Each structure stands twice: as structure tokens, then as C-alpha cells.
Amino acid sequence: MARTARFDRQIALQRAVELFWSRGYYASSMKHIEEALDMRPGSLYATFGSKSGLFSEALDAYAANSGDEFRQIIEGAPTVIDGVKGYLYALARCCSGGAQAPAQACMLIKTLLEVNAEDAALLAKVDAMLAMIEVRLCDTLEQAKAAGELRADVDCPRLARLLQAQIMGLRAFATRDVPDAHIAALADDMASMLDSFRVQPS
């Protein structure tokens, strides 16, 4: 019985992610939430405490899923840098017009831009999550450097910030009505930039 309850909670969280990712925090009314999660108000409040509580858990679920996807791509690549490039290309495919909305935009970035200062706790949470992503990118680059894939003079924290800014920009750019080829070309440019930091064969 306990396993069923946990499974149902995960289903509810996934539906919440889809709702908030698509509509945003403020535009998702309690009525929208009740319908999306197929839960009555009493059950919603008993399970998640509040709308902001549900949203906070949805952000956690979204970030965990994104982190798992990143790790799987890195681990499945022949080299660490090839894995990072593979992630960039996968992101471009996700952002293309054939992808199911709202895949083009990042839920964390949408939240960062949408939530106002009155919801300081949510803003702080999103900022902390983005900082963790930056650290994850940095750690991955440091791993590549230790493996001899990146030049010894590469500043991994700085490169991680640049990559994160480019990824955020790509996802924002993809929300425009632009050809898929332009999105793919941006991923190519980002991958080429990353290659410029690699150790060149002698």
C-alpha cells in the first residue's frame, strides 16, 4: 500500500511539472491544479501543503529528471567532452519545433523570470538550483581536464558559466518562431566552441 501511495505521488508530481512548465506558476490556478492532478482540494493540501509547496516539489522533480538525463548522456559517450557535446545536441533536438511543448523553454529559467520578489523563497530555490547546475557542469569539465581532454590552462568554472549562459540562451532563442536548422546550427557553434578548448593532437 505504501508503494502505491509513493507511486501515485510521483504521478501527481509529474503532472504538476507538466502543468507549471506549460502555464507558469501564477497562471496555474488551483482549479487547473485540481484538474491536472485529478485531486480534490483537501487531498492536495494534505499532500503538498500549499500551491507553493507543490510547485517547490515539482521544481525538485524537474531538476532531478534533468540531472539524470545529463548523467546518462555523459556516461554513454566515449569521452566526457563528447558527452557534453551530445548533451548540447540532444538539447537542440528537444528545443526544435517537432518537440512537444513546453520542451523548448527551461522550467527553471521560466520560473526565474516569472516569479516576483514577493515569492523570495521560490526565487532563492531556483537560483540555488541553477547554481548546482553550474557546479555540475564545472565538475564535468574538471573530469574532462583530469582525463587529458581539455588543455591544462582551461578555467573550468569560467567555461562552465559560459556553457550555462549559452544553454539558457539557446532555450530562450528556441521559444521564438525560428527554423529548426537555426537551433541545430547554434548547437554546432556551441560544440565547436567547446572543441576549441580540447587538447590538440601533436
Backbone as ProteinMPNN parsed JSONL, in Angstrom:
{"seq_chain_A": "MARTARFDRQIALQRAVELFWSRGYYASSMKHIEEALDMRPGSLYATFGSKSGLFSEALDAYAANSGDEFRQIIEGAPTVIDGVKGYLYALARCCSGGAQAPAQACMLIKTLLEVNAEDAALLAKVDAMLAMIEVRLCDTLEQAKAAGELRADVDCPRLARLLQAQIMGLRAFATRDVPDAHIAALADDMASMLDSFRVQPS", "coords_chain_A": {"N_chain_A": [[0.83, -1.207, 0.0], [1.956, 1.206, 0.788], [3.85, 1.533, -1.21], [2.218, 1.982, -3.414], [1.107, 4.469, -2.744], [3.389, 6.117, -2.841], [3.976, 5.847, -5.533], [1.713, 6.981, -6.706], [2.06, 9.584, -5.818], [4.319, 10.327, -7.252], [3.303, 10.297, -9.833], [1.449, 12.371, -9.612], [3.217, 14.489, -9.148], [4.615, 14.535, -11.574], [2.596, 15.299, -13.306], [2.109, 17.788, -12.249], [4.528, 19.065, -12.838], [4.333, 19.163, -15.651], [2.11, 20.836, -15.925], [2.861, 23.285, -14.582], [5.187, 23.853, -15.999], [4.193, 24.331, -18.501], [2.151, 26.351, -18.183], [3.143, 28.114, -16.291], [3.818, 29.529, -13.004], [2.074, 31.494, -11.755], [-0.1, 31.597, -13.52], [-1.246, 29.168, -13.258], [-3.986, 28.109, -11.838], [-5.685, 27.05, -8.8], [-7.815, 25.52, -9.609], [-6.948, 24.629, -12.117], [-4.834, 23.062, -11.211], [-6.133, 21.13, -9.636], [-7.576, 19.797, -11.623], [-5.544, 18.893, -13.354], [-4.02, 17.192, -11.715], [-5.934, 15.539, -10.853], [-7.069, 15.615, -8.277], [-8.746, 16.346, -5.224], [-9.323, 19.468, -3.46], [-8.86, 19.169, -0.642], [-7.26, 16.855, -0.514], [-5.079, 17.698, -1.988], [-3.988, 19.784, -0.393], [-3.449, 18.341, 1.918], [-1.484, 16.622, 1.023], [0.548, 18.19, -0.227], [0.613, 20.618, 1.07], [0.445, 23.365, 0.164], [-0.057, 25.55, -2.689], [2.422, 26.686, -3.39], [4.064, 24.88, -2.106], [3.575, 22.523, -3.558], [4.546, 23.414, -6.016], [7.229, 23.81, -5.425], [8.074, 21.186, -4.941], [7.595, 20.171, -7.47], [9.503, 21.554, -8.942], [11.782, 20.361, -7.83], [11.448, 17.744, -8.789], [11.588, 18.164, -11.546], [14.213, 19.171, -11.811], [15.681, 16.972, -10.874], [15.084, 15.022, -12.797], [16.165, 16.24, -15.081], [18.854, 16.302, -14.337], [19.403, 13.55, -14.227], [19.124, 12.854, -16.937], [21.251, 14.303, -18.044], [23.463, 13.032, -16.808], [23.206, 10.424, -17.827], [23.669, 10.818, -20.562], [26.326, 11.761, -20.532], [27.655, 9.567, -19.365], [27.216, 7.649, -21.295], [28.779, 8.326, -23.441], [31.768, 8.253, -25.505], [33.896, 9.875, -24.623], [34.313, 12.414, -22.073], [33.984, 15.08, -22.986], [32.815, 14.576, -25.466], [30.449, 13.658, -24.478], [29.364, 15.979, -23.285], [29.036, 17.522, -25.583], [27.2, 15.873, -26.865], [25.067, 16.195, -25.157], [24.431, 18.874, -25.673], [23.579, 18.691, -28.331], [21.391, 17.01, -27.999], [19.785, 18.656, -26.494], [19.266, 20.66, -28.361], [17.707, 19.219, -30.181], [15.544, 18.679, -28.559], [14.573, 21.216, -28.274], [13.651, 21.844, -30.747], [11.174, 22.5, -33.333], [9.616, 20.235, -33.688], [9.476, 19.106, -31.251], [7.639, 18.343, -28.281], [5.715, 20.842, -26.78], [6.052, 22.041, -23.425], [8.789, 21.93, -24.147], [10.778, 23.488, -25.283], [11.481, 25.662, -23.654], [13.18, 26.228, -20.525], [12.136, 25.058, -17.417], [13.16, 26.061, -15.041], [14.357, 28.494, -15.794], [12.149, 29.834, -16.827], [10.71, 30.112, -14.478], [12.46, 31.668, -12.945], [12.336, 34.091, -14.33], [9.677, 34.682, -14.125], [8.633, 34.629, -11.438], [8.012, 36.861, -8.797], [9.489, 39.239, -6.458], [8.055, 38.945, -4.135], [7.727, 36.292, -3.717], [10.061, 35.229, -2.447], [11.278, 32.919, -1.439], [10.876, 30.956, -3.4], [12.268, 32.116, -5.515], [14.853, 32.076, -4.464], [15.211, 29.346, -4.297], [15.177, 28.515, -6.996], [17.405, 29.932, -7.931], [19.405, 28.671, -6.437], [19.236, 26.118, -7.506], [20.022, 26.547, -10.173], [22.617, 27.332, -9.668], [23.624, 24.912, -8.738], [23.502, 23.422, -11.082], [25.415, 24.744, -12.56], [27.666, 24.069, -11.047], [27.638, 21.319, -11.498], [28.203, 21.244, -14.242], [30.758, 22.37, -14.154], [32.159, 20.468, -12.59], [32.034, 18.317, -14.348], [33.536, 19.275, -16.494], [35.979, 19.564, -15.177], [36.503, 16.904, -14.741], [36.887, 16.083, -17.371], [39.169, 17.547, -17.924], [41.01, 16.41, -16.139], [41.193, 13.957, -17.32], [42.707, 14.502, -19.476], [41.502, 15.598, -21.681], [40.898, 18.278, -21.981], [42.715, 21.376, -22.351], [45.479, 22.25, -20.214], [45.404, 24.854, -19.311], [42.796, 25.625, -19.171], [40.123, 27.33, -17.683], [37.963, 25.952, -15.767], [35.65, 26.613, -14.094], [34.959, 29.112, -15.206], [34.466, 28.411, -17.886], [32.313, 26.718, -17.474], [30.354, 28.533, -16.616], [30.074, 29.993, -18.961], [29.073, 28.009, -20.702], [26.654, 27.414, -19.41], [25.325, 29.864, -19.685], [25.109, 29.933, -22.464], [23.493, 27.709, -22.927], [21.154, 28.492, -21.611], [20.555, 30.669, -23.221], [20.136, 29.399, -25.7], [17.814, 27.913, -25.182], [16.012, 29.943, -24.656], [16.094, 31.309, -27.105], [14.964, 29.372, -28.734], [12.279, 29.508, -28.172], [11.247, 31.353, -29.828], [9.762, 31.88, -33.106], [11.476, 30.22, -35.03], [13.497, 28.641, -37.577], [14.162, 25.107, -37.381], [16.682, 24.451, -38.257], [18.256, 26.621, -37.583], [18.422, 26.428, -34.842], [19.753, 23.995, -34.605], [22.147, 24.744, -35.793], [23.128, 26.554, -33.934], [23.696, 24.811, -31.827], [25.746, 23.389, -33.052], [27.656, 25.441, -33.216], [28.12, 25.904, -30.499], [29.185, 23.446, -29.761], [31.495, 23.464, -31.312], [32.837, 25.597, -30.153], [33.387, 24.44, -27.682], [35.101, 22.414, -28.492], [37.321, 23.918, -29.119], [38.704, 24.185, -26.8], [39.845, 21.819, -26.32], [42.523, 19.415, -25.941], [44.853, 19.445, -28.453], [45.828, 17.129, -30.951], [49.239, 16.151, -31.223]], "CA_chain_A": [[0.0, 0.0, 0.0], [2.839, 2.364, 0.856], [4.472, 1.708, -2.516], [1.203, 2.58, -4.287], [0.997, 5.878, -2.376], [4.557, 6.804, -3.376], [3.854, 5.867, -6.988], [0.701, 7.973, -7.022], [2.638, 10.898, -5.58], [5.197, 10.622, -8.372], [2.438, 10.62, -10.97], [0.916, 13.709, -9.361], [4.299, 15.457, -9.333], [4.902, 14.647, -12.999], [1.521, 16.109, -13.879], [2.336, 19.165, -11.791], [5.636, 19.588, -13.639], [3.818, 19.468, -16.984], [1.218, 21.988, -15.818], [3.626, 24.502, -14.265], [6.124, 24.091, -17.087], [3.434, 24.875, -19.632], [1.389, 27.559, -17.874], [3.814, 29.003, -15.353], [3.346, 29.432, -11.62], [0.934, 32.356, -11.447], [-1.238, 31.313, -14.402], [-1.823, 27.87, -12.88], [-4.91, 28.287, -10.721], [-5.968, 25.829, -8.043], [-8.711, 24.722, -10.439], [-6.082, 23.949, -13.077], [-4.061, 22.05, -10.496], [-7.047, 20.046, -9.277], [-7.911, 19.033, -12.829], [-4.349, 18.24, -13.888], [-3.581, 16.139, -10.806], [-7.106, 14.726, -10.526], [-7.124, 15.562, -6.823], [-9.62, 17.32, -4.589], [-8.556, 20.451, -2.68], [-8.419, 18.633, 0.649], [-6.141, 15.926, -0.736], [-3.935, 18.494, -2.432], [-3.381, 20.478, 0.747], [-2.927, 17.341, 2.847], [-0.296, 16.001, 0.428], [1.613, 19.135, -0.589], [0.606, 21.758, 1.983], [0.027, 24.608, -0.471], [0.331, 25.653, -4.097], [3.867, 26.897, -3.452], [4.689, 23.623, -1.701], [3.509, 21.646, -4.72], [5.437, 23.95, -7.037], [8.594, 23.561, -4.976], [8.35, 19.769, -5.189], [7.63, 19.996, -8.925], [10.829, 22.012, -9.353], [12.727, 19.318, -7.445], [11.273, 16.615, -9.706], [12.098, 18.595, -12.845], [15.674, 19.256, -11.731], [16.218, 15.616, -10.732], [14.957, 14.368, -14.092], [17.147, 16.87, -15.973], [20.168, 15.835, -13.915], [19.543, 12.152, -14.641], [19.335, 12.843, -18.381], [22.615, 14.777, -18.276], [24.4, 11.986, -16.399], [23.097, 9.292, -18.744], [24.331, 11.177, -21.814], [27.767, 11.816, -20.268], [28.158, 8.209, -19.12], [27.083, 6.835, -22.5], [29.631, 8.862, -24.505], [33.135, 7.711, -25.467], [34.716, 10.763, -23.791], [33.494, 13.367, -21.32], [33.646, 16.209, -23.854], [31.831, 14.078, -26.422], [29.197, 13.592, -23.75], [28.834, 17.339, -23.16], [28.557, 17.887, -26.918], [25.986, 15.091, -27.093], [24.003, 16.85, -24.394], [24.057, 20.087, -26.402], [22.799, 18.294, -29.499], [20.111, 16.494, -27.512], [19.028, 19.834, -26.086], [18.801, 21.315, -29.582], [16.602, 18.405, -30.711], [14.42, 18.891, -27.648], [14.082, 22.577, -28.474], [13.198, 22.038, -32.119], [9.727, 22.637, -33.493], [8.913, 18.963, -33.598], [9.398, 18.679, -29.857], [6.38, 18.656, -27.609], [5.762, 21.981, -25.849], [6.871, 23.259, -23.452], [10.17, 21.466, -24.044], [11.748, 24.486, -25.742], [11.906, 26.524, -22.551], [13.59, 25.556, -19.294], [11.205, 25.39, -16.337], [13.855, 26.874, -14.05], [14.522, 29.849, -16.328], [10.813, 30.436, -16.869], [10.352, 30.478, -13.111], [13.332, 32.773, -12.542], [11.866, 35.308, -14.972], [8.266, 34.938, -13.81], [8.316, 34.803, -10.018], [8.41, 38.188, -8.32], [10.227, 39.305, -5.194], [7.194, 38.556, -3.015], [7.947, 34.858, -3.526], [11.519, 35.181, -2.306], [11.744, 31.55, -1.192], [10.928, 30.268, -4.689], [13.377, 32.698, -6.265], [16.095, 31.566, -3.881], [15.301, 27.928, -4.644], [15.565, 28.416, -8.405], [18.782, 30.403, -8.035], [20.264, 27.619, -5.892], [19.232, 25.01, -8.463], [20.862, 26.943, -11.3], [23.994, 27.282, -9.174], [24.001, 23.498, -8.693], [23.74, 23.007, -12.466], [26.727, 25.31, -12.911], [28.657, 23.231, -10.379], [27.65, 20.039, -12.204], [28.943, 21.459, -15.478], [32.158, 22.587, -13.788], [32.721, 19.176, -12.183], [32.172, 17.509, -15.562], [34.682, 19.815, -17.225], [37.175, 19.208, -14.409], [36.721, 15.484, -15.02], [37.478, 16.025, -18.715], [40.53, 18.088, -17.822], [41.829, 15.402, -15.467], [41.372, 12.852, -18.265], [43.556, 14.958, -20.553], [40.71, 16.008, -22.841], [40.957, 19.737, -22.059], [44.029, 21.948, -22.118], [45.804, 22.483, -18.808], [45.142, 26.243, -18.939], [41.354, 25.904, -19.209], [39.475, 27.735, -16.435], [36.712, 25.182, -15.816], [34.498, 27.364, -13.583], [34.581, 30.149, -16.178], [33.877, 27.739, -19.042], [31.006, 26.216, -17.048], [29.439, 29.672, -16.651], [29.817, 30.307, -20.369], [28.195, 26.973, -21.229], [25.322, 27.582, -18.848], [24.727, 31.04, -20.326], [24.761, 29.562, -23.828], [22.357, 26.789, -22.856], [19.991, 29.321, -21.285], [20.259, 31.454, -24.412], [19.581, 28.504, -26.714], [16.439, 27.558, -24.837], [15.208, 31.149, -24.83], [16.027, 31.553, -28.546], [14.097, 28.373, -29.344], [10.873, 29.831, -27.953], [10.834, 32.172, -30.959], [9.366, 31.154, -34.308], [12.688, 30.144, -35.837], [13.678, 27.325, -38.212], [14.919, 24.115, -36.617], [18.073, 24.477, -38.717], [18.967, 27.661, -36.846], [18.68, 25.879, -33.499], [20.805, 22.995, -34.778], [23.396, 25.46, -36.077], [23.615, 27.084, -32.66], [24.304, 23.686, -31.109], [27.027, 23.156, -33.727], [28.582, 26.504, -32.815], [28.479, 25.681, -29.103], [30.07, 22.284, -29.731], [32.783, 23.888, -31.873], [33.474, 26.394, -29.118], [33.911, 23.516, -26.682], [36.249, 21.734, -29.104], [38.478, 24.818, -29.153], [39.388, 24.071, -25.522], [40.375, 20.462, -26.21], [43.93, 19.168, -26.234], [45.011, 19.144, -29.869], [46.847, 16.073, -31.186], [50.552, 16.691, -31.631]], "C_chain_A": [[0.867, 1.261, 0.0], [3.489, 2.616, -0.499], [3.504, 2.35, -3.497], [1.083, 4.067, -4.016], [2.165, 6.673, -2.937], [4.46, 6.928, -4.887], [2.843, 6.914, -7.41], [1.239, 9.388, -6.823], [3.552, 11.296, -6.736], [4.407, 10.969, -9.627], [1.903, 12.039, -10.819], [1.986, 14.765, -9.595], [4.633, 15.634, -10.808], [3.842, 15.486, -13.692], [1.664, 17.571, -13.467], [3.464, 19.819, -12.578], [5.119, 20.02, -15.007], [2.934, 20.713, -16.96], [2.0, 23.279, -15.596], [4.598, 24.858, -15.385], [5.415, 24.759, -18.262], [2.812, 26.234, -19.325], [2.158, 28.58, -17.039], [3.17, 28.92, -13.98], [2.067, 30.228, -11.394], [-0.298, 32.033, -12.288], [-1.884, 29.957, -14.111], [-2.685, 28.066, -11.638], [-5.093, 26.971, -9.974], [-6.914, 24.927, -8.829], [-7.919, 23.951, -11.489], [-5.334, 22.796, -12.41], [-4.927, 20.852, -10.134], [-7.351, 19.172, -10.478], [-6.707, 18.255, -13.349], [-3.932, 17.048, -13.036], [-4.704, 15.174, -10.448], [-7.201, 14.5, -9.018], [-8.075, 16.633, -6.306], [-8.784, 18.273, -3.739], [-8.037, 19.916, -1.358], [-7.222, 17.715, 0.518], [-4.893, 16.668, -1.163], [-3.22, 19.143, -1.256], [-2.794, 19.495, 1.754], [-1.615, 16.744, 2.347], [0.852, 16.982, 0.264], [1.635, 20.403, 0.254], [0.056, 23.033, 1.385], [0.4, 24.562, -1.949], [1.843, 25.829, -4.219], [4.628, 25.642, -3.036], [4.705, 22.618, -2.845], [4.498, 22.103, -5.791], [6.893, 23.672, -6.686], [8.986, 22.105, -5.238], [8.41, 19.476, -6.685], [8.976, 20.452, -9.479], [11.894, 20.963, -9.022], [12.672, 18.148, -8.425], [11.838, 16.947, -11.086], [13.621, 18.602, -12.854], [16.303, 17.871, -11.636], [16.178, 14.88, -12.066], [15.989, 14.919, -15.087], [18.558, 16.405, -15.631], [20.425, 14.396, -14.332], [19.817, 12.053, -16.135], [20.76, 13.272, -18.723], [23.619, 13.676, -17.96], [24.377, 10.814, -17.379], [23.814, 9.585, -20.066], [25.848, 11.19, -21.628], [28.339, 10.402, -20.146], [28.105, 7.341, -20.366], [27.979, 7.277, -23.64], [31.044, 8.289, -24.392], [34.103, 8.553, -24.648], [33.783, 11.749, -23.091], [33.057, 14.522, -22.216], [32.662, 15.787, -24.934], [30.453, 13.99, -25.766], [28.556, 14.962, -23.601], [28.296, 17.811, -24.507], [27.268, 17.133, -27.242], [24.801, 15.685, -26.361], [23.514, 18.103, -25.113], [23.198, 19.747, -27.619], [21.429, 17.744, -29.096], [19.199, 17.64, -27.104], [18.46, 20.55, -27.308], [17.635, 20.551, -30.197], [15.346, 18.605, -29.873], [13.758, 20.241, -27.893], [13.51, 22.817, -29.864], [11.682, 22.004, -32.209], [8.947, 21.349, -33.383], [8.762, 18.469, -32.173], [8.08, 19.122, -29.237], [6.562, 19.829, -26.66], [5.458, 21.474, -24.45], [8.368, 22.978, -23.42], [11.188, 22.535, -24.439], [12.312, 25.315, -24.592], [12.305, 25.676, -21.345], [12.658, 26.004, -18.168], [11.864, 26.287, -15.296], [14.002, 28.316, -14.522], [13.181, 30.559, -16.394], [10.404, 30.917, -15.482], [11.169, 31.671, -12.634], [12.826, 34.104, -13.093], [10.447, 35.679, -14.549], [8.024, 35.336, -12.36], [8.845, 36.146, -9.525], [9.021, 38.115, -6.924], [9.384, 38.908, -3.986], [7.31, 37.061, -2.724], [9.446, 34.598, -3.436], [12.039, 33.757, -2.123], [11.853, 30.768, -2.497], [12.077, 30.796, -5.54], [14.709, 32.143, -5.772], [16.295, 30.101, -4.25], [15.775, 27.754, -6.081], [17.014, 28.85, -8.594], [19.756, 29.339, -7.536], [20.35, 26.435, -6.852], [20.114, 25.318, -9.668], [22.334, 26.942, -10.902], [24.492, 25.838, -9.12], [24.284, 22.966, -10.097], [25.094, 23.512, -12.937], [27.847, 24.478, -12.299], [28.772, 21.878, -11.082], [28.429, 20.157, -13.512], [30.435, 21.61, -15.197], [32.828, 21.268, -13.415], [32.958, 18.278, -13.397], [33.367, 17.967, -16.382], [35.998, 19.496, -16.501], [37.531, 17.739, -14.631], [37.378, 15.311, -16.395], [38.92, 16.512, -18.701], [41.475, 17.066, -17.192], [42.113, 14.22, -16.382], [42.233, 13.25, -19.46], [42.811, 15.366, -21.808], [40.741, 17.519, -23.056], [42.369, 20.227, -21.774], [44.228, 22.265, -20.631], [45.453, 23.894, -18.36], [43.656, 26.595, -18.922], [40.838, 26.217, -17.81], [38.088, 27.095, -16.418], [35.521, 25.926, -15.224], [34.011, 28.43, -14.567], [33.915, 29.529, -17.405], [32.496, 27.19, -18.701], [29.97, 27.336, -17.07], [29.078, 30.038, -18.084], [28.856, 29.292, -20.98], [26.77, 27.13, -20.709], [24.611, 28.774, -19.486], [24.297, 30.716, -21.754], [23.55, 28.631, -23.865], [21.069, 27.563, -22.554], [19.567, 30.136, -22.503], [19.633, 30.618, -25.512], [18.119, 28.198, -26.438], [15.512, 28.77, -24.984], [15.016, 31.448, -26.318], [15.013, 30.623, -29.209], [12.612, 28.633, -29.111], [10.346, 30.751, -29.045], [10.401, 31.274, -32.118], [10.55, 31.145, -35.27], [12.817, 28.749, -36.444], [14.495, 26.386, -37.32], [16.395, 24.14, -36.986], [18.888, 25.523, -37.965], [19.325, 27.179, -35.435], [19.811, 24.859, -33.571], [22.15, 23.661, -35.029], [23.988, 26.061, -34.809], [24.286, 25.995, -31.837], [25.652, 23.341, -31.723], [28.07, 24.179, -33.28], [29.045, 26.317, -31.371], [29.439, 24.503, -28.979], [31.454, 22.639, -30.275], [33.56, 24.737, -30.876], [34.107, 25.482, -28.07], [35.143, 22.785, -27.218], [37.501, 22.599, -29.086], [39.291, 24.746, -27.859], [40.043, 22.7, -25.356], [41.877, 20.434, -26.477], [44.023, 18.749, -27.697], [46.083, 18.08, -30.059], [48.132, 16.676, -31.717], [51.017, 16.079, -32.954]], "O_chain_A": [[0.568, 2.242, -0.681], [3.665, 3.766, -0.901], [3.908, 3.169, -4.323], [0.97, 4.855, -4.954], [1.976, 7.775, -3.452], [4.807, 7.959, -5.462], [3.077, 7.657, -8.363], [0.901, 10.292, -7.588], [3.565, 12.454, -7.155], [4.809, 11.843, -10.395], [1.902, 12.815, -11.775], [1.708, 15.817, -10.17], [4.904, 16.749, -11.253], [4.157, 16.294, -14.567], [1.373, 18.477, -14.249], [3.372, 20.991, -12.943], [5.429, 21.117, -15.471], [3.0, 21.544, -17.866], [1.825, 24.251, -16.331], [4.805, 26.035, -15.682], [5.969, 25.635, -18.925], [2.935, 27.166, -20.12], [1.857, 29.773, -17.079], [2.11, 28.317, -13.813], [1.081, 29.687, -10.893], [-1.424, 32.18, -11.813], [-2.942, 29.638, -14.654], [-2.171, 28.176, -10.525], [-4.703, 25.91, -10.461], [-6.827, 23.703, -8.73], [-8.177, 22.771, -11.729], [-5.217, 21.705, -12.967], [-4.517, 19.703, -10.3], [-7.382, 17.946, -10.369], [-6.834, 17.094, -13.739], [-3.535, 16.012, -13.569], [-4.476, 14.134, -9.83], [-7.385, 13.379, -8.544], [-8.186, 17.708, -6.896], [-7.669, 17.936, -3.34], [-6.892, 20.18, -0.989], [-6.287, 17.772, 1.317], [-3.783, 16.32, -0.759], [-1.997, 19.06, -1.137], [-1.767, 19.773, 2.372], [-0.739, 16.402, 3.142], [1.998, 16.657, 0.574], [2.58, 21.186, 0.163], [-0.729, 23.724, 2.034], [1.087, 23.645, -2.399], [2.475, 25.189, -5.06], [5.712, 25.37, -3.552], [5.709, 21.945, -3.08], [5.196, 21.289, -6.395], [7.694, 23.336, -7.558], [10.093, 21.827, -5.699], [9.189, 18.627, -7.121], [9.528, 19.818, -10.377], [12.792, 20.705, -9.823], [13.705, 17.624, -8.841], [12.487, 16.113, -11.716], [14.246, 18.102, -13.789], [17.341, 17.618, -12.248], [17.133, 14.192, -12.424], [16.606, 14.163, -15.838], [19.365, 16.144, -16.524], [21.534, 14.054, -14.743], [20.653, 11.255, -16.558], [21.4, 12.677, -19.589], [24.525, 13.414, -18.751], [25.429, 10.274, -17.72], [24.482, 8.714, -20.623], [26.578, 10.682, -22.48], [29.367, 10.08, -20.741], [28.875, 6.388, -20.483], [27.95, 6.669, -24.71], [31.467, 7.885, -23.309], [35.032, 8.017, -24.043], [32.62, 11.899, -23.465], [31.886, 14.902, -22.207], [31.765, 16.554, -25.285], [29.428, 14.218, -26.409], [27.345, 15.103, -23.769], [27.231, 18.426, -24.574], [26.347, 17.701, -27.831], [23.678, 15.686, -26.864], [22.311, 18.363, -25.157], [22.213, 20.429, -27.903], [20.431, 17.987, -29.775], [17.992, 17.601, -27.338], [17.312, 20.994, -27.295], [16.681, 21.159, -30.682], [14.236, 18.69, -30.399], [12.546, 20.392, -27.74], [12.946, 23.878, -30.129], [10.996, 21.545, -31.296], [7.767, 21.353, -33.031], [8.012, 17.529, -31.91], [7.495, 20.135, -29.621], [7.466, 19.815, -25.824], [4.664, 20.545, -24.305], [9.128, 23.687, -22.759], [12.332, 22.499, -23.986], [13.503, 25.628, -24.575], [11.828, 24.555, -21.171], [12.422, 27.2, -17.994], [11.217, 27.169, -14.732], [13.798, 29.252, -13.749], [13.079, 31.739, -16.06], [9.826, 31.993, -15.331], [10.638, 32.579, -11.996], [12.879, 35.124, -12.407], [10.059, 36.846, -14.607], [7.286, 36.283, -12.091], [9.985, 36.517, -9.805], [9.059, 37.055, -6.3], [9.926, 38.572, -2.933], [7.025, 36.617, -1.612], [10.018, 33.854, -4.233], [13.124, 33.428, -2.602], [12.801, 30.007, -2.691], [12.774, 30.028, -6.204], [15.58, 31.786, -6.566], [17.421, 29.666, -4.488], [16.664, 26.948, -6.356], [17.765, 28.211, -9.332], [20.809, 29.127, -8.138], [21.408, 25.822, -6.997], [20.864, 24.459, -10.132], [23.198, 26.591, -11.705], [25.655, 25.572, -9.424], [25.192, 22.157, -10.287], [25.829, 22.804, -13.625], [28.858, 24.213, -12.95], [29.873, 21.351, -11.245], [29.22, 19.277, -13.85], [31.271, 21.052, -15.908], [33.936, 20.982, -13.869], [33.961, 17.567, -13.466], [34.121, 17.147, -16.905], [37.006, 19.195, -17.14], [38.705, 17.376, -14.699], [38.295, 14.508, -16.565], [39.782, 15.957, -19.382], [42.6, 16.88, -17.656], [43.141, 13.556, -16.248], [42.467, 12.439, -20.356], [43.405, 15.472, -22.881], [40.624, 17.988, -24.188], [43.127, 19.581, -21.05], [43.271, 22.514, -19.898], [45.226, 24.127, -17.173], [43.299, 27.749, -18.683], [41.082, 25.464, -16.867], [37.145, 27.64, -16.992], [34.443, 25.874, -15.815], [32.808, 28.627, -14.739], [32.92, 30.052, -17.907], [31.602, 27.196, -19.548], [28.834, 27.12, -17.493], [27.927, 30.354, -18.385], [27.927, 29.669, -21.695], [25.804, 26.998, -21.461], [23.422, 28.694, -19.792], [23.245, 31.168, -22.206], [22.688, 28.756, -24.734], [20.029, 27.318, -23.166], [18.377, 30.279, -22.783], [18.704, 31.067, -26.184], [17.287, 28.22, -27.345], [14.36, 28.627, -25.391], [13.917, 31.798, -26.748], [14.293, 31.024, -30.123], [11.771, 28.039, -29.784], [9.134, 30.917, -29.182], [10.643, 30.067, -32.11], [10.621, 31.95, -36.199], [12.301, 27.781, -35.886], [15.396, 26.818, -36.601], [17.258, 23.885, -36.146], [20.082, 25.331, -37.736], [20.395, 27.489, -34.912], [20.708, 24.845, -32.728], [23.178, 23.197, -34.534], [25.206, 26.075, -34.631], [25.325, 26.229, -31.219], [26.601, 23.033, -31.001], [29.218, 23.831, -33.003], [30.213, 26.54, -31.052], [30.387, 24.545, -28.195], [32.467, 22.168, -29.758], [34.78, 24.62, -30.763], [35.228, 25.725, -27.624], [36.108, 22.564, -26.487], [38.616, 22.08, -29.044], [40.437, 25.195, -27.821], [40.72, 22.452, -24.358], [42.424, 21.31, -27.147], [43.351, 17.81, -28.125], [47.126, 18.12, -29.405], [48.119, 17.586, -32.546], [52.094, 16.415, -33.445]]}, "name": "protein", "num_of_chains": 1, "seq": "MARTARFDRQIALQRAVELFWSRGYYASSMKHIEEALDMRPGSLYATFGSKSGLFSEALDAYAANSGDEFRQIIEGAPTVIDGVKGYLYALARCCSGGAQAPAQACMLIKTLLEVNAEDAALLAKVDAMLAMIEVRLCDTLEQAKAAGELRADVDCPRLARLLQAQIMGLRAFATRDVPDAHIAALADDMASMLDSFRVQPS"}
